[in-house]
Amino acid sequence: MDGISSRKLTWEICIVGIAIAIISFFFLPEIIPVHFAGNGVADDFGNKIEIFLMPILLLAVTILSGIKSIKYVLMHSKTWLTVGQYNLMIDCVLGIILIAEIFMIYASFV
């Protein structure tokens, strides 16, 4: 339970997302899919530099979720959350963003 109540997992997810983007950048084609329709088919394409939008989003969520005033508002709005529940919620959001990043990279090669 100590791992959930700390922000270590949050930063690890963020660093993994940044590392995946940096490593995959050198192997991606020049044009990559950046938006997908509901059926999973790419309907918008962009330059491969856009792969770094996901790590920027990961970093922004990680930093903003650690600010005490934002954390207080999110933990005490309508539902009282414990620190562990709050960190788990943030980690799930980051996990979804990381999965979207991996899907973008995968769709670039298929």
ABEGO torsion letter per residue (X at the ends): XAAAABAAAAAAAAAAAAAAAAAAAAABBABBBABBBAAGBBABBBBAAAAAAAAAAAAAAAAAAABAAAAAAAAABABBBBAAAAAAAAAAAAAAAAAAAAAAAAAAAX
